[in-house]
Amino acid sequence: MPEISFFFGIRITMNSKDHNKPHFHASYGEYKANFDFDGEITKGKFPPKQAKIVAAWAVIHKDELLKNWELAKEGEHTFDISPLK
């Protein structure tokens, strides 16, 4: 899965083969979860502090996430999204 962002040890990816409700994948150490574009966990587990960070990032970058989702659905390359600093 292509990485679209990385911050505070959290890796954000989006899979072009996913056809479910729009979402992205986040991993942090041994934790993995799917998040919707409103920052809610839809599958998996994530530490609460890092989940809040991912949720804030998702809300800030919702439009970019939607554009990347459309690109991925069409088999196009996704673009990087700015990390939280």
C-alpha positions in Angstrom: 0.0 0.0 0.0 1.4 3.4 -0.9 2.3 5.6 2.0 0.6 9.0 1.8 1.8 10.5 5.1 4.0 9.8 8.1 4.1 11.7 11.4 4.9 11.0 15.0 5.7 7.4 14.2 2.3 6.9 12.5 2.2 5.6 8.9 -0.8 6.5 6.8 -1.6 4.4 3.7 -4.3 4.1 1.1 -5.0 0.9 -0.9 -6.0 1.3 -4.5 -7.8 -2.1 -4.3 -10.1 -1.1 -1.5 -13.7 -0.6 -2.6 -15.5 -0.2 0.7 -16.6 3.0 2.2 -13.8 5.6 1.8 -11.1 5.0 4.4 -7.4 4.9 5.0 -5.1 2.7 7.0 -2.9 3.8 9.9 -0.2 1.8 11.7 1.8 2.6 14.8 4.1 0.0 16.1 2.1 -3.2 16.4 -1.2 -1.3 16.1 -3.2 -1.2 12.9 -6.6 0.4 12.2 -8.8 1.7 9.4 -10.1 5.2 9.8 -12.9 7.0 7.9 -12.3 10.5 6.7 -14.0 11.9 9.8 -11.3 10.3 11.9 -13.3 7.5 13.3 -11.8 4.0 13.7 -13.8 1.6 11.5 -11.7 -1.5 12.0 -8.7 -2.5 14.2 -7.2 -1.0 17.4 -5.1 2.0 18.0 -3.7 3.7 21.1 -6.1 6.5 22.2 -3.5 9.3 22.1 -2.4 8.4 18.6 -6.0 7.8 17.5 -6.8 11.4 18.4 -3.7 12.6 16.4 -4.9 10.6 13.4 -8.4 11.9 13.8 -7.2 15.6 13.9 -5.1 15.0 10.8 -8.0 13.4 8.9 -10.3 16.3 9.6 -7.7 18.8 8.5 -7.0 16.9 5.3 -10.5 15.5 4.5 -10.6 17.1 1.0 -7.2 15.7 0.1 -8.2 12.3 1.4 -11.3 12.3 -0.8 -9.2 13.3 -3.9 -6.7 10.5 -3.1 -9.6 8.0 -2.7 -10.9 8.9 -6.1 -7.4 8.6 -7.7 -6.9 5.2 -6.0 -10.3 3.9 -7.2 -9.3 4.8 -10.7 -6.0 3.0 -10.4 -4.1 6.3 -10.5 -1.2 7.2 -8.2 -2.1 8.9 -4.9 -0.2 12.0 -3.7 1.5 12.7 -0.4 -0.5 14.6 2.2 1.3 16.9 4.6 2.0 15.5 8.1 1.1 17.0 11.4 4.0 19.0 12.8 
